[in-house]
Amino acid sequence: MLIKLALGNVRRSARDFSVYFMTLAFAVCLLYSFLASTDYLLALDLTAEQRLYYAKSGEVLVAFAVFVAVIFAFLIGYANVFLVRRRKREFGLYELLGMGHARVSCVLALESASVGIVSLIAGMALGVALSPLFGLVTAFVFGVPWTPVVTVSSAAAAQTALAFTAITLSLIHI
């Protein structure tokens, strides 16, 4: 029953959830694109010296990965707060009708999970679709010729899904 209620709420509040969906999908796209940056470099024709510079910049990439994950956490947190504030009366009505606080929280978690899964898939698909553009930026930075190549990184997809899941679970308040 709670799953049916949650999915119905998502359909009924599509306008509010579209903001949530777009925020999450954009954040997933950025995180995936950043994590797949090594694959963009491997697809380019780099000289030995350029590959050495890339190897030395690994520590900087780790620092940026942490920065991107922190921004990602703030985006998800903001989107969750936006939804809860926007629907405060609805949750109050549920509690008046006899649903306990835990069940209302469960409905909210199910709603967030359903939109989160779709936005995770859409964000990664967008990141893959935009990979030639990110490859162009990488080629420009390294000053090498560029040919459009769609780059799919299973490692970046797995890391993105893991980060998304960890951040989302850490922000759930049941």
C-alpha positions in Angstrom: 0.0 0.0 0.0 2.8 2.4 0.8 4.5 1.8 -2.5 1.2 2.5 -4.4 0.7 5.7 -2.3 4.3 6.8 -3.0 4.1 6.2 -6.8 0.7 8.0 -6.9 2.2 10.9 -5.0 5.0 11.1 -7.6 2.5 11.2 -10.4 0.2 13.7 -8.7 3.0 16.0 -7.7 4.9 15.7 -11.0 5.7 19.4 -11.1 7.4 19.3 -7.7 9.2 16.1 -8.5 10.4 17.4 -11.8 12.5 19.9 -10.0 13.9 17.1 -7.8 14.4 14.9 -10.8 16.3 17.6 -12.8 18.5 18.4 -9.8 19.5 14.8 -9.2 19.9 14.0 -12.9 22.2 17.1 -13.4 24.2 16.2 -10.3 24.6 12.5 -11.5 25.6 13.7 -15.0 28.3 16.0 -13.5 29.6 13.3 -11.1 29.7 10.6 -13.8 31.4 13.0 -16.3 34.1 13.9 -13.8 34.7 10.3 -12.8 34.9 9.3 -16.4 37.5 11.9 -17.2 40.3 9.4 -17.2 38.5 7.5 -19.9 38.3 10.7 -22.0 42.1 11.0 -21.7 42.7 7.4 -22.7 40.6 7.9 -25.8 42.9 10.8 -26.9 46.2 10.4 -28.7 48.5 11.7 -25.9 52.3 11.8 -26.1 54.4 10.1 -23.4 55.1 13.5 -21.8 51.4 14.3 -21.7 50.6 10.9 -20.1 53.3 11.7 -17.5 51.6 15.0 -16.7 48.3 13.2 -16.4 49.8 10.6 -14.0 51.2 13.4 -11.8 47.8 15.1 -11.7 46.1 12.1 -10.0 46.2 13.7 -6.6 44.5 16.9 -7.9 41.8 14.7 -9.5 41.1 13.0 -6.1 40.7 16.4 -4.5 38.3 17.5 -7.2 36.4 14.2 -6.8 35.8 14.9 -3.1 34.7 18.5 -4.0 32.2 17.2 -6.6 30.8 14.6 -4.0 30.3 17.4 -1.4 28.5 19.6 -4.0 26.5 16.5 -4.9 25.5 15.9 -1.3 24.4 19.6 -0.9 22.3 19.3 -4.1 20.5 16.2 -2.9 20.0 17.7 0.6 18.6 20.9 -0.9 16.2 18.9 -3.2 15.0 16.8 -0.3 14.3 19.9 1.9 12.5 21.6 -1.0 10.1 18.6 -1.4 9.4 18.3 2.4 8.7 22.0 2.8 6.5 22.1 -0.2 4.4 19.2 1.0 4.3 19.8 4.7 0.5 20.1 4.8 0.1 16.8 2.9 2.2 15.0 5.4 0.3 16.6 8.3 -3.0 15.3 6.7 -1.5 11.8 6.5 -0.8 11.9 10.2 -4.3 13.3 11.0 -5.7 10.3 9.1 -3.9 7.9 11.3 -0.5 7.2 9.6 2.3 7.3 12.1 5.4 9.4 11.6 7.4 6.3 10.6 4.9 5.4 7.8 4.9 9.0 6.5 8.7 8.9 6.5 8.6 5.6 4.7 6.3 7.0 2.0 8.7 10.0 1.5 11.7 7.6 1.3 9.9 5.5 -1.3 9.0 8.6 -3.3 12.6 9.8 -3.2 13.9 6.3 -4.1 11.7 6.0 -7.1 12.6 9.4 -8.5 16.3 8.8 -7.5 16.6 5.6 -9.5 15.1 7.2 -12.6 17.3 10.3 -12.2 20.4 8.1 -11.7 19.8 6.3 -14.9 18.9 9.5 -16.8 21.9 11.4 -15.4 24.4 8.6 -16.4 22.8 8.4 -19.9 23.2 12.1 -20.3 26.8 11.9 -19.1 27.5 9.2 -21.7 25.7 11.2 -24.4 27.8 14.3 -23.5 31.0 12.4 -23.4 32.2 13.6 -26.8 31.8 17.2 -25.5 33.8 16.5 -22.4 36.4 14.8 -24.6 36.6 18.0 -26.6 37.3 20.0 -23.5 40.0 17.5 -22.4 41.6 17.6 -25.9 41.6 21.4 -25.7 43.3 21.3 -22.3 46.0 18.9 -23.5 46.3 20.6 -27.0 45.8 17.4 -28.9 43.6 16.6 -31.9 40.0 15.6 -31.1 37.7 13.2 -32.8 34.2 12.7 -31.3 34.1 9.5 -29.4 31.3 8.3 -27.1 33.0 7.0 -24.0 31.2 4.6 -21.7 33.0 4.0 -18.4 31.7 1.1 -16.3 34.0 2.0 -13.5 32.7 5.6 -13.4 29.1 4.4 -13.6 29.7 2.1 -10.6 31.4 4.8 -8.6 28.6 7.3 -9.4 25.9 4.8 -8.4 27.8 4.0 -5.2 28.3 7.7 -4.3 24.7 8.5 -5.2 23.4 5.6 -3.0 25.7 6.5 0.0 24.8 10.2 -0.1 21.1 9.6 -0.5 21.0 7.0 2.3 23.0 9.4 4.6 20.4 12.1 4.1 17.3 10.0 4.8 15.8 10.8 8.2 13.5 8.0 9.2 
